[in-house]
Amino acid sequence: MKKLSLSILEKRIGKKLSCNTTAIGFDTASKFTGIGVIITLKKTAYVSTYLIKNKKIIEGKGKNRELKEEKFREALDYFIGELNNLISNKIKTKGYKKFIIEQPFFSKNVQTLIILQAYATLVWRETKHIPDEIRFVRPVTCRSIINFFKNRNKKDKRKQKEQVKDYINYIFGLNLKDDNLTDGLALSLSALIKPTTTH
């Protein structure tokens, strides 16, 4: 767990963050699920990440790739166990609790989309009794909330996922290599940003 100044985080993002809040972001993926945890107090923030390595479900290569039903059930049961172990034994919370789950979208492969939706739904089902708020958010919405589009280097031609990873690492002074972890932190960060009021 890393300790950071809340004011420095706000300066890097360009937005105010809620105090006395625990925000947990869940980035579900077919191979790994990244979980980002941010706990804010009055002047400080504590940041930690966790990774669940999901069991292999799809077998075969090319056109012969197939989602095996029995393996699917086994993988989901395993995921539930790993998730509940983290929530019960490793992840600590303080204050108001907000959980954010990435809304699954993957147009290139229907089987992958099915897996993403299953894991995201399980996160909601297994944790909905814990937080004061729980919701799903699209990746593009999350990135907009955390000022990624405003603060990114417009000349950077890399994939947006890589740019987001660098942006999150910069904000928190981290060197995370896994984009599932940085996406989890991006989700939790979006939950902490105070909405802009207009008059």
C-alpha positions as CSV (number, residue, x, y, z in Angstrom):
1,M,0.0,0.0,0.0
2,K,1.4,3.4,-1.0
3,K,0.8,6.6,0.9
4,L,0.3,9.8,-1.1
5,S,-0.6,13.4,-0.6
6,L,-4.2,14.1,-1.6
7,S,-3.4,17.6,-2.7
8,I,-0.7,16.3,-5.1
9,L,-3.1,13.8,-6.6
10,E,-5.6,16.6,-7.2
11,K,-3.0,18.8,-8.8
12,R,-1.9,16.1,-11.2
13,I,-5.5,15.3,-12.2
14,G,-6.8,18.8,-12.1
15,K,-9.9,17.8,-10.1
16,K,-11.0,17.6,-6.5
17,L,-11.3,14.2,-4.8
18,S,-13.7,13.0,-2.1
19,C,-12.2,12.5,1.4
20,N,-13.0,9.7,3.9
21,T,-13.8,7.4,1.1
22,T,-12.8,3.9,-0.1
23,A,-13.1,3.5,-3.9
24,I,-12.5,0.0,-5.4
25,G,-12.3,-0.4,-9.2
26,F,-12.7,-3.8,-10.9
27,D,-11.3,-4.3,-14.4
28,T,-12.5,-7.8,-15.5
29,A,-10.7,-9.5,-18.3
30,S,-10.5,-13.0,-19.8
31,K,-7.0,-13.8,-18.3
32,F,-6.7,-11.4,-15.4
33,T,-8.9,-9.2,-13.2
34,G,-7.3,-6.0,-12.0
35,I,-8.5,-4.5,-8.7
36,G,-7.5,-0.9,-7.8
37,V,-8.1,0.3,-4.2
38,I,-7.9,4.0,-3.1
39,I,-8.6,5.0,0.4
40,T,-8.7,8.8,1.1
41,L,-8.5,10.5,4.4
42,K,-8.5,14.3,5.1
43,K,-5.0,14.9,3.6
44,T,-3.7,11.6,2.4
45,A,-4.5,8.7,0.1
46,Y,-3.5,5.1,0.3
47,V,-3.3,3.1,-3.0
48,S,-3.0,-0.6,-3.5
49,T,-3.6,-3.1,-6.3
50,Y,-4.5,-6.8,-6.6
51,L,-4.6,-9.2,-9.5
52,I,-6.7,-12.3,-9.9
53,K,-5.3,-14.8,-12.5
54,N,-8.4,-16.3,-14.1
55,K,-8.5,-19.9,-15.1
56,K,-8.3,-20.8,-18.8
57,I,-11.7,-21.3,-20.4
58,I,-11.4,-21.2,-24.2
59,E,-9.4,-24.0,-25.8
60,G,-8.1,-24.7,-29.3
61,K,-6.7,-22.4,-32.0
62,G,-8.0,-20.3,-34.8
63,K,-11.5,-21.3,-36.0
64,N,-11.4,-24.3,-33.7
65,R,-11.3,-22.2,-30.5
66,E,-14.2,-23.2,-28.3
67,L,-15.6,-22.2,-24.9
68,K,-15.8,-25.3,-22.8
69,E,-18.9,-25.3,-20.6
70,E,-17.5,-27.4,-17.8
71,K,-14.3,-25.4,-17.7
72,F,-16.4,-22.2,-17.8
73,R,-18.3,-23.3,-14.6
74,E,-15.0,-24.3,-12.9
75,A,-13.4,-21.0,-13.8
76,L,-16.4,-19.0,-12.4
77,D,-16.4,-20.9,-9.1
78,Y,-12.6,-20.4,-8.8
79,F,-13.1,-16.6,-9.5
80,I,-15.8,-16.3,-6.8
81,G,-13.4,-18.0,-4.3
82,E,-10.5,-15.7,-5.2
83,L,-12.6,-12.6,-5.2
84,N,-14.2,-13.3,-1.8
85,N,-10.8,-14.2,-0.3
86,L,-9.4,-10.8,-1.4
87,I,-12.5,-8.8,-0.2
88,S,-12.6,-10.7,3.2
89,N,-8.9,-11.0,4.1
90,K,-6.8,-8.5,2.2
91,I,-8.7,-5.4,1.1
92,K,-9.3,-3.0,3.9
93,T,-11.9,-0.2,3.7
94,K,-12.6,3.0,5.6
95,G,-15.3,5.6,5.4
96,Y,-17.9,5.8,2.6
97,K,-17.4,2.9,0.1
98,K,-17.8,3.1,-3.7
99,F,-17.3,0.1,-6.0
100,I,-16.9,0.6,-9.7
101,I,-17.0,-2.2,-12.2
102,E,-15.9,-1.8,-15.8
103,Q,-18.8,-2.3,-18.2
104,P,-17.8,-5.1,-20.5
105,F,-17.5,-4.4,-24.2
106,F,-15.5,-6.4,-26.7
107,S,-16.9,-6.4,-30.3
108,K,-14.1,-8.5,-31.8
109,N,-14.9,-11.8,-30.2
110,V,-18.3,-13.0,-28.8
111,Q,-16.8,-15.7,-26.6
112,T,-14.6,-13.1,-24.9
113,L,-17.5,-10.8,-24.4
114,I,-19.5,-13.6,-22.7
115,I,-16.6,-14.2,-20.3
116,L,-16.2,-10.5,-19.5
117,Q,-19.9,-10.1,-18.8
118,A,-19.9,-13.2,-16.6
119,Y,-17.0,-12.0,-14.5
120,A,-18.4,-8.4,-14.2
121,T,-21.7,-9.8,-13.1
122,L,-20.1,-12.0,-10.5
123,V,-18.2,-9.0,-9.0
124,W,-21.5,-7.2,-8.7
125,R,-23.3,-10.2,-7.2
126,E,-20.5,-11.1,-4.7
127,T,-19.8,-7.5,-3.5
128,K,-23.0,-5.5,-3.7
129,H,-23.7,-5.9,0.0
130,I,-20.5,-4.1,1.0
131,P,-20.4,-0.7,-0.6
132,D,-22.6,2.3,-0.1
133,E,-22.6,2.7,-3.9
134,I,-21.9,0.3,-6.7
135,R,-22.2,0.9,-10.4
136,F,-20.9,-0.1,-13.8
137,V,-19.0,2.4,-16.0
138,R,-17.8,2.3,-19.6
139,P,-14.0,2.7,-20.1
140,V,-14.4,5.8,-22.2
141,T,-16.6,7.4,-19.6
142,C,-14.0,6.6,-16.9
143,R,-11.2,8.1,-18.9
144,S,-13.1,11.3,-19.4
145,I,-13.9,11.6,-15.7
146,I,-10.2,11.3,-14.7
147,N,-9.2,14.0,-17.3
148,F,-7.2,11.5,-19.4
149,F,-8.3,13.1,-22.7
150,K,-7.5,16.6,-21.4
151,N,-4.1,15.7,-20.0
152,R,-2.8,13.2,-22.5
153,N,0.0,13.9,-25.0
154,K,-1.9,14.5,-28.3
155,K,1.2,13.5,-30.3
156,D,1.4,10.1,-28.7
157,K,0.3,7.6,-31.4
158,R,0.4,4.5,-29.2
159,K,-2.7,2.5,-28.3
160,Q,-4.9,4.3,-25.8
161,K,-4.6,1.5,-23.3
162,E,-0.8,2.1,-23.1
163,Q,-1.3,5.8,-22.7
164,V,-3.8,5.3,-19.9
165,K,-1.3,3.0,-18.1
166,D,1.4,5.7,-18.3
167,Y,-1.1,8.4,-17.1
168,I,-2.2,6.3,-14.0
169,N,1.4,5.5,-13.2
170,Y,2.3,9.2,-13.4
171,I,-0.6,10.2,-11.1
172,F,0.2,7.7,-8.4
173,G,4.0,7.6,-8.8
174,L,3.9,3.9,-9.7
175,N,5.5,1.7,-12.2
176,L,2.9,-0.9,-12.9
177,K,3.4,-3.0,-16.0
178,D,0.0,-4.7,-16.1
179,D,-2.8,-2.6,-17.7
180,N,-5.4,-4.5,-15.8
181,L,-4.1,-3.0,-12.6
182,T,-3.8,0.5,-13.9
183,D,-7.4,0.2,-15.4
184,G,-8.6,-0.9,-11.9
185,L,-7.0,2.2,-10.4
186,A,-8.5,4.4,-13.2
187,L,-11.9,3.1,-12.3
188,S,-11.5,3.7,-8.5
189,L,-10.1,7.1,-9.2
190,S,-13.2,8.0,-11.3
191,A,-15.3,7.2,-8.3
192,L,-13.5,9.7,-6.1
193,I,-13.7,12.7,-8.4
194,K,-16.3,15.2,-7.2
195,P,-18.8,16.2,-9.8
196,T,-18.5,19.7,-11.2
197,T,-21.4,21.9,-10.1
198,T,-22.8,24.5,-12.5
199,H,-24.9,27.5,-11.6
